[in-house]
């Protein structure tokens, strides 16, 4: 059984999606649909733009969604592979929901563009920060965050990426204080992240409320493939739950490694990461054993997948 998984913000690179764009009309059409929705040339930004501009939250989110869906459409056109579950990391959950048939691609592009704008404007630059913690348990990190967080000094887990890597998020001073305490507790490393805002914590409440209005305004269709959601690490097949899940996702931690464990426990033995980079592949490798892992970012990856299918 196969799961398709989709990367989130941070996986963007200049040139992402270019090989598929040049080779497959369906990929070109995907970028054109996105450009029409956004009213600017997204392909040019992805292929020829400046990485700093591409990495702006409001640009990176629709760019990553578009690149992932272009790759997905190529995969669907060129192979007979179909997933039993889909999931995505933070922004990648939108790609997963589009792949499930529940969200129209153009609506999703519009929504994640607004999501990026709302998240960027929710907290002034320099007020918040995030840090990756390696080598401490979830329980230890949650306890220290809870003991050192209040309304004026917010700090909490943001991403449960793998059993060995958890990201914390919040006010800059609170994240720095907790980072030192986590090192004293025995963390192997605590690495400040270069991010434009403190994602997946209560400082994003304003962004979540603004996003809910957009989510309420777009149509949701029946879910064809169960989506394993970030907020509860369980599968969702109810399109009426999408707004609430994506609303809560903005302020709640991404339970990624629990989502991977859930899929493995549902007999998934192959994960295909669809879109730029291989971040999720690495996290999955550090979370579960005895699964096959593939990436789909370029023509070589597609050929490799096809060769495997022909042999099986």
Residue pairs with C-beta under 8 A, 6 or more apart in sequence:
1 84
1 266
1 267
1 268
1 269
1 270
2 81
2 82
2 83
2 84
2 268
2 270
2 271
2 272
3 83
3 84
3 85
3 86
3 87
3 228
3 263
3 268
3 270
3 271
3 272
4 72
4 83
4 85
4 86
4 87
4 96
4 99
4 272
4 274
5 86
5 87
5 88
5 89
5 92
5 96
5 271
5 272
5 273
5 274
5 280
5 284
6 68
6 86
6 87
6 88
6 89
6 92
6 93
6 95
6 96
6 99
6 273
6 274
6 275
6 280
7 64
7 68
7 88
7 89
7 92
7 273
7 275
7 276
7 277
7 279
7 280
8 64
8 88
8 89
8 90
8 91
8 92
8 93
8 254
9 57
9 60
9 61
9 64
9 90
9 91
10 279
11 64
11 275
11 276
11 277
11 279
12 51
12 54
12 55
12 60
12 63
12 64
12 276
13 51
13 276
13 277
14 46
14 47
14 48
14 49
14 50
14 51
14 54
15 46
15 47
16 46
16 63
16 64
16 67
16 275
16 276
16 297
17 27
17 31
17 43
17 46
17 47
17 66
17 67
17 70
17 71
17 276
18 46
18 47
19 298
19 299
20 27
20 70
20 71
20 74
20 298
20 299
21 27
21 28
21 31
21 43
21 47
21 70
23 299
24 73
24 74
24 77
26 70
26 73
26 74
26 77
27 70
27 71
27 73
27 74
28 43
30 66
30 69
30 70
30 73
30 105
31 42
31 43
31 46
31 66
31 70
32 43
33 105
33 106
33 109
34 42
34 62
34 65
34 66
34 105
34 106
34 109
35 41
35 42
35 43
36 106
37 106
37 109
37 110
37 113
38 62
38 109
38 110
38 113
42 62
42 63
42 66
45 53
45 54
45 59
45 63
46 54
46 63
46 66
46 67
53 59
54 60
54 63
56 116
56 120
56 196
57 116
57 117
57 119
57 120
57 196
57 197
58 113
58 116
58 117
58 120
59 116
60 91
60 116
61 91
61 112
61 113
61 115
61 116
62 109
62 112
62 113
62 116
64 91
64 92
64 95
64 275
64 276
65 91
65 94
65 95
65 98
65 108
65 109
65 112
66 109
67 275
67 276
68 88
68 92
68 95
68 274
68 275
68 276
69 95
69 98
69 99
69 105
71 274
71 275
71 296
71 297
72 95
72 99
72 274
72 296
74 296
74 302
75 81
75 272
75 274
75 296
75 302
75 305
78 302
78 306
79 305
79 306
79 309
80 309
81 272
81 305
81 309
82 225
83 99
83 225
83 272
84 225
84 226
84 266
84 267
84 268
85 225
85 226
85 227
85 228
85 235
85 263
85 266
85 268
86 96
86 97
86 99
86 100
86 225
86 226
86 227
86 228
87 93
87 96
87 227
87 228
87 229
87 259
87 260
87 263
88 94
88 95
88 96
88 97
88 230
89 159
89 230
89 254
89 256
89 279
89 280
90 159
90 199
90 200
90 230
90 249
90 254
91 112
91 115
92 275
92 280
93 227
93 229
93 230
93 246
93 249
94 103
94 108
94 111
94 112
94 246
95 108
95 274
95 275
96 227
96 228
97 103
97 108
97 223
97 227
97 242
97 246
98 104
98 105
98 108
99 225
99 274
100 223
100 224
100 225
100 226
100 227
101 221
101 222
101 223
101 224
101 225
102 220
102 221
102 222
102 223
102 224
102 227
102 239
102 242
103 111
103 218
103 220
103 221
103 242
104 218
104 219
104 221
107 218
107 219
110 214
110 218
111 211
111 214
111 215
111 218
114 210
114 211
114 214
115 207
115 211
115 214
115 250
118 206
118 207
118 210
118 211
119 197
119 199
119 204
119 207
119 250
120 196
120 197
121 207
122 197
122 203
122 204
122 205
122 206
122 207
123 197
123 198
123 203
123 204
125 196
125 197
126 172
127 171
127 172
127 198
127 203
128 169
128 170
128 171
128 172
128 175
128 197
128 198
128 201
128 203
129 169
129 170
129 171
129 172
129 175
129 176
129 192
129 193
129 195
129 198
130 158
130 167
130 168
130 169
130 175
130 192
130 193
130 195
130 198
130 199
131 167
131 168
131 175
131 179
131 190
131 191
131 192
131 193
132 161
132 165
132 166
132 167
132 189
132 190
132 191
132 193
133 141
133 165
133 166
133 167
133 168
133 179
133 182
133 187
133 189
133 190
134 164
134 165
134 187
134 188
134 189
134 190
134 191
135 164
135 186
135 187
135 188
135 189
136 166
136 182
136 185
136 186
136 187
136 188
138 157
138 160
138 163
138 166
140 182
140 185
140 186
141 157
141 166
141 168
141 182
142 157
144 178
144 181
144 182
144 185
145 155
145 156
145 157
145 168
145 178
146 156
148 155
148 174
148 177
148 178
148 181
149 155
149 156
149 170
149 174
149 178
152 171
153 170
153 171
153 173
153 174
153 177
154 170
154 171
154 174
154 198
154 201
154 202
154 203
155 168
155 169
155 170
155 171
155 174
155 175
155 177
155 178
155 201
156 168
156 169
156 170
156 201
156 202
156 253
157 166
157 167
157 168
157 169
157 253
158 167
158 168
158 169
158 198
158 199
158 200
158 201
158 253
158 254
159 166
159 167
159 200
159 253
159 254
159 256
160 166
160 253
160 254
160 255
160 256
160 257
160 258
161 167
161 254
161 256
161 257
161 283
162 256
162 257
162 283
162 286
162 287
163 257
163 286
163 287
164 286
165 283
165 286
167 193
168 175
168 178
168 179
168 182
169 175
169 198
169 199
169 200
169 201
169 203
170 198
170 201
170 203
171 198
171 203
175 192
175 198
179 190
179 192
182 190
183 190
197 203
197 204
198 204
199 250
200 249
200 250
200 251
200 252
200 253
200 254
201 251
202 251
204 250
204 251
205 251
207 250
208 247
208 248
208 250
208 251
211 246
211 247
211 250
212 243
212 247
215 242
215 243
215 246
215 247
216 243
220 239
220 240
220 242
220 243
221 239
222 239
223 236
223 237
223 238
223 239
226 235
226 236
226 237
227 235
227 236
227 237
228 234
228 235
228 236
228 259
228 262
228 263
229 235
229 236
229 245
229 249
229 259
230 245
230 249
230 252
230 254
230 255
230 256
230 259
231 245
231 248
231 249
231 252
231 255
232 245
232 255
233 255
233 258
233 259
233 261
233 262
234 262
235 262
235 266
236 242
236 245
256 280
256 283
257 283
257 287
260 271
260 283
260 284
260 287
260 288
261 287
261 288
263 271
264 288
264 291
268 291
269 290
269 291
269 292
270 291
270 292
270 293
270 294
271 280
271 281
271 284
271 291
271 292
271 293
271 294
272 294
272 295
272 296
272 305
273 280
273 281
273 284
273 293
273 294
273 295
273 296
274 296
275 296
275 297
276 297
277 295
277 297
278 295
278 297
281 293
281 294
281 295
284 291
284 293
285 293
294 301
294 304
294 305
294 308
295 301
296 302
296 305
